[in-house]
Amino acid sequence: MTFTSLAFVAFFILVSAAFYVLPRKARWPLLLISSSYFYMAFVPKYILILFALIAIDYCMARMIENSEGHLRRVYLAVSICATVGILFVFKYFNFFNANFTLLAHVLHWNYSISSLRLILPLGLSFHTFQSLSYVIEVFRGAYPSERNLGVYALYVLFFPQLIAGPIERPQHLLSQLQRLEEVVFDMSAIWSGLRIMAWGFFKKLVIADRLAASVDYIYAHSETATGLSILAAIVFFAFQLYADFSGYSDIARGAAKVLGIDLVRNFDRPYFSTSIAEFWRRWHMSLSNWFRDYFYYPLARTRAHATRLWLSICIITTFAVTGLWHGAGWTYISMGLLFGIYIALGAATKSWRERYTKMAGLTARPGIHRTLQQMQTFALVSCTWVFFRSPDMHTAFMLFRDLLTRWNISPVTVVHDYFLAPYSTLGFGRSELLLSGLGIFTLLLYEYWKGKAGHEIFIRLPLAVRSFTYSALIFSIVILGVFTTKQFIYFQF
Amino acid sequence: MRRRLTAFGAILLGIIAALVLMEGVLRLTDSQSNSNIVEDQESGLLTYSPNKIFTSGGTCFENSVSINNMGFHGPPVMHAKKKGVFRIVVVGSSFVEGLQVPVEDMFTTRLQDELNSLPNRRFEYEVVPIGFSGNGTYLDLLYFARFGLPLKPDLVLDLATEYDLARNVSDTAHPLRYDISGNVTIAYSRPSESMFGRIKNIARYSHLIVNLYGKYQMFRQSLSALLHGSPFGSQIVQAPNEAADNGLLWTTEAKIIPAFINEVKDSHANLIFASWSTSHGTEATKDSLHSHFSDLAQADGFTYIDLAPSIATQEQNSGLSAVWTCDAHWSVAGHRYAAAALFEYLSTHPVLIGLR
């Protein structure tokens, strides 16, 4: 039951109506049952893995709170081992096993363990990280353990953010779930939630799924694609990924808001970032914050006197693990490593770059300077996404090679092949190209405007303009949306 | 009260402005062919504007469609049949129309080329496609009577899918007409005379209405899949297509075919029915089309060709799919397979193409 299906629309309307109509005490059981059903609508038996995860972490958190001394650490270790163990078995075992087998072959070791034939349960990386944050916060004494198993289960299973986040902390989500009975029917909050959902649907159905056709086509025909086609695929994928994932997050946030629950924001106009470090403070914020708080800080603090080199090593390691979180493959690890290297290099060359900027006279022109930084950041990010999108390292390297070498095209050919009849070069027709361009323009314009005028920009507009904007948004989704059964990209994680 | 009215007016104004914007965006970007459709003054049947060229596209193909002088996708047609010409008129719906491939790749063009390459031929063969999307077999009969019969064909081929059968009973703009003896008869109902027809007529000029109608159809299919699908598991549920098994459809078809035979007989031509189960059809659909059409062919004495087995074999041998990945219609390969299947049948039954 993907968010863009009719089944979800029917499910969401029923659950929302029941939430406000049923007695308040029935709210958490209602959400727990409906969330379990939502998950089981994909593959029913996978719910057992989640139940196991919930039972282990619930018990360990209770035991951590009720014990003292080193026993607390033992329970924490048991919880982390169990949670990470489940993730490792389902997601990483085959990857590590294959690489060990390869290494053993090179070193002539006798190693042969066959691969597991398991399918990765949907959103496993998200639930495990959300469960881990709960146990760690209880261990740190920052949050009391939850007594009600049902409410804790709802914290892990809450359907809007169950499959692809945002990854919540107990202080934010669990505390709201404990007070579900206090949620009142607030029409303005419901409207606000529906607005956020509509914007999410627009990003997914009008922009992401339309661009997907071209990106898939160019990647499938990469052996014959020209440098310009590959460049188009790189730029299109950057927007596809953003529109797809932030679209999901918006639908999740909006759906939760309708039910009176605030989820954390996952994106803050990331393609307007002026550096890679800033980009990661604005992109998939719940994951970056998780790695910052539970991985980077503890790692960096293992040395009393942290040198710049040590911090750089910590940053690169953190991003390599972030890459691995996305998927069990060298492409994801390379993506993470590259982001880590950019940030480490950015910190190391900061003073040199500031001097250069001053010499070039850019400090006197902050607007131009900012735009150049944004373009440079976008270029670096988009190129790094090539590793995210490529099925293997060989394809990624070949794409970069072809991007640099296959430019033997004339201006007349460019106009004809890329604008007038773009199917054989871009994988979709002129009308799709125009609609994609319009979609990206609308996305950037809205985000630019939001950056200038704040989040609730529409509330201050005259009624006729608001009516026009919301109608145009809804009509765009219905009329221009690409209604296929394409899943959200982050569902695979 | 006045404030409320002003607010209502402002909301309405916003909605209308958004609708106008959408129509503009669709006009700027829509490659669909609906604005190129015209209504035949004599019969009220729809054709394309003659001699027009427009683009037809999906996410996996783009085609420049050349409409001929008769208003159909295909090569130009000379109304007067020259001496020594053996004319085959092919009627049907979107598979005969073939908007997804160039004229030279349409199965009708390929069939014509193959027939003209026969070593022992006595005629010059002309294969004329008269296909229009959304037609059922009753509309095929009406199109044949209006556009095909004046061409004095020697052979008439009707290509039907499971959808064509279903449309005979669902098309409210062209309901079956009967004479006093209860036989199906040819009677044109001008679409613009009925409410549905009027809406359809206006819709041709609005990309927005055409688009919304398409989305409504999609919604109905999704709703049907939702109501009939399993509540658990995420398998994509195909819209149920029981068309080929529905008794009403076949009793209707059994009434249409004798009328078709009579109409063709008047022109001293032979009639062939060919069937193809679309990629939406199940194995049961294929079997049902085959068995029902075989029974009707035996009862009414017409020739029947099931294209499905030959196309499936050719698909398997070449490894190329007969349909586009983004569209259920035939790809260039699909048209090639269909032409080969028909050519194989006709060349082994020379009497049908005037060779004996």
Interface residues (C-beta under 8 A of the other chain):
Chain A: M1 T2 S5 L6 A7 A10 Y37 M40 A41 F42 V43 P44 A213 Y217 A421 Y423 G427 F428 G429 R430 S431 E432 L434 L435 L438 P462 L463 A464 V465 R466 S467 F468 T469 Y470 S471 A472 F475 S476 V478 I479 L480 V482 F483 T485
Chain B: A7 A10 I11 L12 L13 G14 I15 A17 A18 L19 L21 M22 V25 L26 L28 T29 D30 S31 T55 G57 G58 T59 C60 F61 E62 L208 N211 L212 K215 M218 F219 S222 L223 L226 P231 F232 G233 S234 I236 C326
